[in-house]
Amino acid sequence: MLPVVRVDNVLEEEVLDKGTLMIYSKWIIGPRPKIEPGELVIVESERGELLGCGFYDTVGPVAIRLVSIGYCKYSSAREAVMDRLEKAYRKRKMLGIACTECGYRLVHSDGDMLPGLIIDYYNGLIVYQSSSIVWDKLQDVLIESLIEIYDDKISIYEKSVQRTRLEIGLQPKEGLRYGNQVTSIVEEGSIKLYVDPRKGQKTGLFLDQRKNRILLEHMVNSFENATVLDLFSYT
């Protein structure tokens, strides 16, 4: 049975109506319970309204990171992680961006109901960022789930070196966590881009600029012998 954490009634509106995923320590009723970081907990308001369930956090101002709102169908952290990753992967497949040899963002933190986690895919190389002790503790669960989703055809590199970790008291973490691939080459339009998470910005590439780069390629190709001066973009 999952532990239950009760929070201020004000969160009924914040969570159920507004979709807030971060439960701060100040909203917990009474002393913070002694629960291990990364453990899945049920969240209820003081009057007993079910708000959802999430991962318990013990470092920084956030106490719980919700992975479901208004219900909880999970019985363990492992089950929740796997379900959310599978949903994120299916969504990318449906959108047509989860191609094998390209680069795309698999998990966008709150947008995929996995607060504090970023995962990018680069043609067989997965790079992830953890901004919470939750994901530090769930590292093995995360890696095992990714291996299952991608049929063991990946390498996994962690690049959790962002400043926000230091701000809440977590040390930077970086290194190869699975496999032997630390660089990759991704296809984008008709060009190929080299990705090295050890040296590149973010996880290795600014994936949010992919459409702009493809658009620029089409614009250049529409003019014969065109010359383009690139003043701003990273790639």
N, C-alpha and C positions, 0 to 999 in steps of 0.2 A: 504494500500500500504506500502511495506517495505521501510525503510530508505535506502538511497544509500550512500556508503562511497567510495570515489575515492582514489586510491593509485598510487604510482610511476609506470611508464610503465615497469620498470625492472621486476616487478612481473608477467608480462605476461608469460615470460619464466619460472620463478621460480614456478609459480602455475600450468599453463597449461601444461608445458612440464615435470617439475620435480616433481610435486605433492605436493608442499609445502602447509601445512595446517595452519601454524602459520603466521599471518600478524602482524608485529611489528609496534609499534606506529611511529617509524621513517619513515615508508613508506607511512604514510597517508599524502595526499596533504592538506596543510593548517592546521589550528587548529583542534584538536580532537573534533568531534561533541559531543553534549550533548545527549547521548543515554544511556538508562538504561542498566546495566549489565545483560546479558542473553537474551537481545532482538535480534531477528533475523534481519540481515541486508544484503542487496545486496552489493557485492564488484565489482567495476569496475576499470579499469586502467584509467589513466588521459585522454587517448584518447577515452574512452568509450567502451573498450573491456570488455565483461562480464567475470569475473573470477570465480564467484560462489556466494555462500552465507554462512554465518556463524553467530556464536553468538558473540555479542559485549562484550568485557572484559574491565574493568576499573581499575584493580589492577595488577601491574607488567608491564613488557615491552611488553607483547602481547596485541594487541588491538582487534584482531578478530580471532576466531577459526573456520575455515571453516568446514562445514559438507557436502558440495558438490562442485565439481570443474567443471567449464565450463557451468554450468546450475544452475537453482534454481527452483524446482517444488514445494517448500514449501511456505505456506502463513503465517505460524506462527511457533514459537519455539516448541510448543506442537506437531505440525504435524511432524516437523523434528526429534524430539527426538523419537517419537513413530515409525516412519519409520525406523530409524537407528537401534533401539533396535530390531524390528521385523526381519530386515535383519540379524543382528548378531545371533539371536536365530535360524533362519532358517538355517544359515550356520553351526551352531553347530549340529543341527539335521541331516543335510545332511552328515556331517563328522562322525556321529554316536557317538558323545561324550556327547550329551545332555541327558543323562539318569537321571531318577528321583532320584535315591539313590546314585549317585556318585558326584564328585566334578569337576567343569570345569570353565574356564574363559569365561564369556559371552561377556564382552566388554574389548578390549585391546587398549584403547585410540585411537591413530591415526590409528591403523590397522583396526578399525571399524568405522572410520570417526566420532569419538566422542572425539576429543582432550581434554585431561585433566581429563578423566574419566576412572576408572577401576571398573569392576563389576565381582565378582566371585560368583558362585552358589555352595552351599554345602547341598545337600539333603533337600531342602525346606528352607534353610537359605541363603539369599542373603546378601553379604557384599560388600559395594562399597567405593571407595576412590575418593574424589574430590580434585583436585589440583588447582582449579580456582574458582573465585567468580561467574563465569558463572553457575557452577553446584550447588553452594550454593544457588543462586537465583532460579534455576530451580528444586530445591529439590522436591517440590510438584508434578511438572510435571513428574519428573523421577519416583517417587514412584507410582503415579497413572498408569503410563505406564507399569511398571513392574508387578503391580497387575493384570492388564488386560491381559498381555502376559501369565502369569502363573496361570490364573483363580483363583486368590485370595487364592492360596495354598502355600503361602510363608510368611516368616517374613523377615524384611529388617533391617540391621544393618549398620550404617555408621562408618567407621574408617578412618577419614581424619586427621591423626596425623603426616604425613610425614614432614620432615625438609623443603622441598621445599615450603610449605605453609608459614612458618615463614620467609623464605628468600624474599618473595614478599610482606609480610605484612599481611598475613592472619593467624588468630589464629587456633589452632587445634580444630577439632570437632569430637565427638565420642558419640555414643549412639544408642539405639534401636529406629528406626523410624516408624516401622509398625509391628504388630503382637506381639507375646510373646515368641518367640523362640530365645535364644541368643547363644546356642551351637548346635552342630549337630554331627552326625556320618555318614561318607561316606564310600562306598564300593570301594575298589581299588584292582582289581584282586580277590583273595580269602580272603583278609584281610579287616579289618575295622579300620578306623582312626577317632580319636576324634578331633573335630574342635571347638576351642573357640577363636573367634576374639578378645576378651578382653585381652587374654594372649599370643596368638600365634604370630609368625612372619608374616609380610605382612598383608594379610586379614585373616589369620588363618592357611594357609597351603601353602607350596611351590608347587603349581600346575604344574609348569614347569618341575618338577622332577617326575611326575607321571609315565611316560614310563620307566624311569630308575628304579623306585621302582618295577614295574611289571616285568621288565627284571631280576632284582636281585632275585625276588621270583622264577621265572622259573629256574634260574641258581642254586639256593639253592635246589629246589625240584628235580633237576636232579642228586643230589648226596645223597646217603643214609646217614642219621645221620650227615649231614653237620653242621658245626659251623661257623658262620659269625661274624667277628669283625667289627663293624660299627664305623669308626673314623671321618667321615665327615658329613654325612647327618643329617638333622634336624629331620626327622621322620624315 
